[in-house]
Amino acid sequence: MLSKFADSHTGKHVRIIGEPIWADRSEAEYPACAQHEALINAASTGRDLTIRCPYDTSRLTTEVLEDARATPRARTTPPRS
């Protein structure tokens, strides 16, 4: 879905906001959420886009925040002015 959206805006820098992980997710849901983020990062490689994930750092565990910080940045090219 995100790739299709980005492809429909060829020639423009695309900005996406997503938050697949939030404090009310269960521990059982977390692995699927982390995998979802990894797949989004892989699908965004080579595209002119930026993805921001506005996590509520005051409510997430240290483990979740460390995983998020270890994720490669989704920005693949500098945003245009």
VENPESUL-V550534 format. One line per field, one symbol per residue. ss: DSSP state (@ for helix, = for strand, . for the rest). Layout:
BEGIN
ss: ???
END
This chain:
BEGIN
ss: .@@@@@@......====.........@@@@@@@@@@@@@@@@@@....====.........@@@@@@@@@...........
END
